[in-house]
Amino acid sequence: MFIVLIKCIAINKITFLKKLNFSIWYTMGFAKELTLIQKGGIIAAKKLGHNNTEIAETIGCHRTTVTRFLAAYESGEPSKK
């Protein structure tokens, strides 16, 4: 599933975000931690130049969740389980 998302990055930013949104819609509101797909999507979308608010709306989490995850990712902090 993640490979499909990465291929979409090269094709088109909008397509990528639509695929990302489609593949993780079922976790919205149910998961307390970000899934690996969500984490990869956050990193990829940030590298594509999207802001944290756009990413959070697409992923289905709060903007501060995206901000905290990116801060931890950039500092090399190991993620929770």
C-alpha positions as CSV (number, residue, x, y, z in Angstrom):
1,M,0.0,0.0,0.0
2,F,2.8,2.4,0.9
3,I,4.5,1.8,-2.5
4,V,1.4,2.9,-4.3
5,L,1.4,6.2,-2.3
6,I,5.1,6.8,-3.1
7,K,4.4,6.3,-6.8
8,C,1.6,8.8,-6.6
9,I,4.0,11.4,-5.3
10,A,5.9,11.4,-8.6
11,I,2.7,11.7,-10.6
12,N,0.9,14.5,-8.9
13,K,0.6,16.1,-5.4
14,I,-3.2,16.1,-5.5
15,T,-3.4,12.5,-6.6
16,F,-1.1,11.6,-3.8
17,L,-3.2,13.3,-1.2
18,K,-6.4,11.8,-2.5
19,K,-4.9,8.3,-2.4
20,L,-3.5,8.9,1.1
21,N,-6.9,10.1,2.3
22,F,-8.7,7.1,0.7
23,S,-6.3,4.6,2.2
24,I,-6.5,5.8,5.8
25,W,-10.0,7.1,6.1
26,Y,-11.0,4.1,8.2
27,T,-8.6,5.0,11.1
28,M,-9.9,8.5,11.6
29,G,-11.3,9.0,15.0
30,F,-10.4,5.5,16.2
31,A,-6.7,5.3,16.5
32,K,-4.8,7.0,19.3
33,E,-1.4,6.7,17.6
34,L,-0.5,7.4,14.0
35,T,-0.3,4.3,11.8
36,L,2.9,3.7,9.7
37,I,0.9,4.7,6.6
38,Q,-0.1,8.0,8.3
39,K,3.5,8.6,9.4
40,G,4.9,8.0,5.9
41,G,2.2,10.2,4.4
42,I,3.0,13.1,6.8
43,I,6.7,12.9,5.9
44,A,6.0,12.6,2.2
45,A,3.5,15.4,2.1
46,K,5.8,17.7,4.1
47,K,8.6,17.0,1.6
48,L,6.2,17.9,-1.2
49,G,5.7,21.3,0.5
50,H,2.3,21.0,2.2
51,N,1.8,22.8,5.4
52,N,0.9,21.1,8.7
53,T,-2.8,22.2,8.5
54,E,-3.3,20.7,5.1
55,I,-1.5,17.5,6.1
56,A,-3.6,17.2,9.3
57,E,-6.9,17.6,7.4
58,T,-5.9,15.0,4.9
59,I,-4.6,12.5,7.5
60,G,-7.6,13.1,9.8
61,C,-5.7,14.2,12.9
62,H,-5.1,17.5,14.7
63,R,-2.5,19.9,13.4
64,T,-0.5,19.7,16.6
65,T,-0.2,15.9,16.1
66,V,1.5,16.5,12.8
67,T,3.7,19.2,14.3
68,R,4.8,17.0,17.2
69,F,5.4,14.0,14.9
70,L,7.5,16.0,12.5
71,A,9.5,17.5,15.4
72,A,10.2,14.1,16.7
73,Y,11.1,12.7,13.2
74,E,13.5,15.6,12.5
75,S,15.2,15.2,15.8
76,G,15.7,11.5,15.2
77,E,13.7,10.6,18.3
78,P,12.5,7.0,18.2
79,S,8.8,6.6,17.8
80,K,6.5,4.9,20.2
81,K,5.7,1.2,19.5
